[in-house]
Amino acid sequence: MSKFRNNKSNKNQGIHTIFGQHSVKAALQNDKRENIELIISKNQTNFAKKYESNIQKITILPQNEFTRRFGNENTTQGVDQVTDPQNIGSIMRSCALFDCAGIIVGKDNSPELTSSLYKSASGAAEIVNYIRVTNIRRAISFLKKNNYWIYGFDSSKINNSKLNFSQKSVLVFGSEGKGIRELVKKECDEIIQIKMKNNLKFEIDSLNVSNATSIALYQFYST
């Protein structure tokens, strides 16, 4: 686990706590972070030695004490809402791998940068911009005026297998169940659906939002 202060000149300033070895490693390698303390178990001392020059304080705990305080790193949790930090973290990882510059979300319906989100992002939060805006519709309208083409992904729309992305693109996703809100949908230049085969027997007719985002970003990256 790592505690650091964010030196970026944005609204996410302050002290943050990060869990997960990959996420902690990425934070330690980021020269824009002021790393305050690294807390590890005894079996991770070799990891700590690599980054001791990047951290102000290193605390080593017995394995049972580390587990008691912070739990088992292999424990994962997933829920089906865009507001969930695990979903946002997973989307960040996809953005990092498929060359997406950032994520824009509405302040009222999105998580802040928390330890849970950092862990789910597994290092991607260091390189993917996470922008929380007051009004997502206005943000999309601004991007349209700057020659971005807006693609809204909606499971109720007939799929478009011959999609050709614009070079400057914004991909819009809504929450599962409700989808994209109508006011936001009206700002989209094109509404499309990811091609898939629904399972009518068990009523499986939609993807988890982070999975849908990964597929869409892959399609964009491959064009």
C-alpha positions in Angstrom: 0.0 0.0 0.0 1.3 3.5 -0.8 0.3 7.0 0.4 1.2 9.9 -1.9 0.5 13.5 -2.5 -0.6 14.5 -6.0 1.5 17.4 -7.4 -0.6 17.8 -10.5 -2.1 21.2 -10.8 -5.7 20.0 -11.0 -8.7 19.5 -8.7 -7.6 16.0 -7.6 -4.9 17.4 -5.3 -4.4 16.0 -1.8 -3.2 12.8 -0.2 -4.4 9.5 -1.7 -3.9 5.9 -0.7 -3.3 3.2 -3.3 -3.6 -0.5 -2.9 -2.3 -3.3 -5.3 1.2 -3.9 -6.4 0.8 -2.8 -10.0 -0.9 0.4 -9.0 1.6 1.2 -6.3 4.5 0.5 -8.7 3.1 2.9 -11.3 2.6 5.6 -8.7 6.2 5.2 -7.4 7.5 5.5 -11.0 5.5 8.7 -11.6 7.8 11.7 -11.0 4.7 13.9 -10.7 3.8 12.2 -7.4 5.3 13.1 -4.0 5.3 9.6 -2.4 5.0 9.8 1.4 4.8 6.3 2.7 5.1 2.7 1.4 3.6 0.0 3.6 4.5 -3.6 2.7 4.6 -7.1 4.1 7.9 -8.8 4.9 7.8 -10.9 1.7 7.8 -7.7 -0.4 11.1 -6.2 0.8 12.8 -6.7 -2.5 10.1 -4.7 -4.2 10.6 -1.9 -1.7 14.4 -1.8 -2.2 13.9 -0.9 -5.9 12.0 2.2 -5.0 13.4 3.3 -1.7 14.9 6.5 -3.3 11.4 7.5 -4.4 9.6 7.3 -1.1 9.9 9.2 2.2 9.1 6.4 4.5 8.9 2.6 4.2 7.0 0.6 6.8 7.4 -3.2 6.9 4.7 -5.3 8.6 4.5 -9.0 9.4 2.3 -10.8 6.8 -0.6 -11.5 9.2 -0.6 -7.9 10.3 -0.6 -6.6 6.7 -3.5 -8.9 5.8 -5.4 -7.9 8.9 -5.1 -4.2 8.0 -5.5 -4.3 4.3 -7.0 -7.6 3.4 -5.9 -10.0 0.7 -4.8 -8.3 -2.5 -6.4 -11.1 -4.6 -9.9 -10.2 -3.4 -11.9 -8.5 -6.2 -15.3 -6.9 -6.3 -17.6 -6.0 -9.2 -20.9 -4.3 -9.5 -22.9 -3.3 -12.6 -22.8 0.5 -12.4 -20.7 3.1 -14.1 -20.5 4.9 -10.8 -18.6 2.0 -9.4 -14.8 2.6 -9.0 -13.9 -0.9 -10.1 -15.7 -0.3 -13.5 -14.0 3.0 -13.9 -10.6 1.5 -13.1 -11.2 -1.2 -15.7 -12.2 1.3 -18.3 -8.9 3.2 -17.5 -6.9 0.1 -18.2 -8.6 -0.3 -21.6 -7.9 3.4 -22.4 -4.3 2.9 -21.6 -4.0 -0.1 -23.8 -6.0 1.2 -26.8 -4.6 4.7 -27.0 -7.5 6.7 -25.5 -6.5 10.0 -24.1 -9.0 10.2 -21.2 -12.3 9.7 -19.6 -14.9 12.4 -19.1 -17.6 11.8 -16.5 -20.3 13.9 -14.7 -19.4 15.0 -11.2 -22.7 14.0 -9.7 -22.7 10.4 -11.0 -19.0 9.3 -10.8 -16.5 8.2 -8.2 -13.6 10.3 -7.1 -10.1 9.0 -7.4 -10.0 6.6 -4.5 -7.8 3.7 -3.4 -10.3 1.2 -4.8 -10.3 3.0 -8.2 -6.5 3.2 -8.3 -6.2 -0.5 -7.6 -8.7 -1.5 -10.3 -6.9 0.8 -12.8 -3.6 -1.1 -12.1 -1.4 1.8 -13.0 -3.5 3.3 -15.8 -4.6 6.2 -13.6 -1.1 7.5 -13.9 -1.4 8.0 -17.7 -5.2 8.3 -18.5 -6.8 11.7 -17.9 -9.8 11.4 -15.6 -12.0 14.6 -16.0 -15.1 15.2 -13.9 -17.3 17.9 -15.3 -20.4 19.6 -14.0 -22.5 18.9 -17.1 -21.5 16.0 -19.4 -23.9 17.2 -22.2 -22.2 20.6 -22.4 -18.8 18.9 -22.4 -19.9 16.8 -25.4 -21.3 19.9 -27.1 -17.9 21.7 -26.6 -16.0 18.7 -28.2 -18.4 18.7 -31.1 -17.6 22.3 -31.8 -13.9 21.3 -31.9 -14.5 18.8 -34.7 -15.0 15.6 -32.6 -17.5 13.0 -33.8 -19.6 11.6 -31.0 -20.6 7.9 -31.0 -23.2 6.8 -28.5 -23.3 3.1 -27.6 -26.8 1.9 -26.8 -28.0 -1.8 -26.6 -31.4 -0.9 -27.9 -30.1 0.3 -31.3 -29.7 -2.0 -34.3 -26.0 -3.0 -34.5 -23.7 -1.4 -37.0 -21.0 -3.8 -38.1 -19.6 -1.4 -40.8 -18.6 1.3 -38.4 -15.8 3.6 -39.5 -14.5 5.8 -36.7 -13.5 9.4 -37.2 -9.9 10.3 -36.3 -11.2 12.6 -33.6 -13.8 10.5 -31.8 -15.7 10.5 -28.5 -17.3 7.2 -27.4 -20.2 7.7 -25.0 -21.6 5.0 -22.7 -24.4 5.1 -20.2 -25.2 3.1 -17.1 -26.4 -0.5 -17.4 -30.1 -0.7 -17.5 -30.9 2.9 -18.1 -28.3 3.5 -20.8 -27.4 6.9 -22.1 -29.8 9.7 -20.9 -31.9 11.2 -23.6 -30.4 14.7 -23.3 -26.9 13.2 -23.8 -28.1 10.9 -26.6 -29.4 13.9 -28.5 -25.8 15.3 -28.6 -24.4 12.1 -30.2 -23.8 12.2 -34.0 -24.3 8.5 -34.2 -26.0 5.9 -32.0 -24.7 2.3 -32.4 -24.8 -1.1 -30.8 -21.9 -3.6 -30.4 -22.6 -6.6 -32.5 -23.4 -9.6 -30.3 -25.7 -12.6 -29.9 -28.3 -12.3 -27.1 -29.1 -15.3 -24.9 -32.8 -15.2 -24.9 -33.2 -18.3 -22.6 -31.3 -16.7 -19.7 -32.2 -13.1 -20.7 -28.5 -12.1 -21.2 -28.8 -9.1 -23.5 -26.2 -6.6 -22.4 -22.5 -6.3 -21.6 -20.9 -4.9 -18.4 -20.1 -1.3 -19.2 -16.3 -1.9 -18.8 -16.5 -4.8 -21.2 -18.5 -2.9 -23.7 -16.0 0.0 -23.5 -13.1 -2.4 -24.1 -14.7 -3.8 -27.2 -15.5 -0.4 -28.6 -12.0 0.9 -27.9 -10.5 -2.1 -29.6 -12.7 -1.4 -32.7 -11.5 2.2 -32.7 -7.9 1.2 -32.2 -8.0 -1.4 -35.0 -9.4 1.1 -37.6 
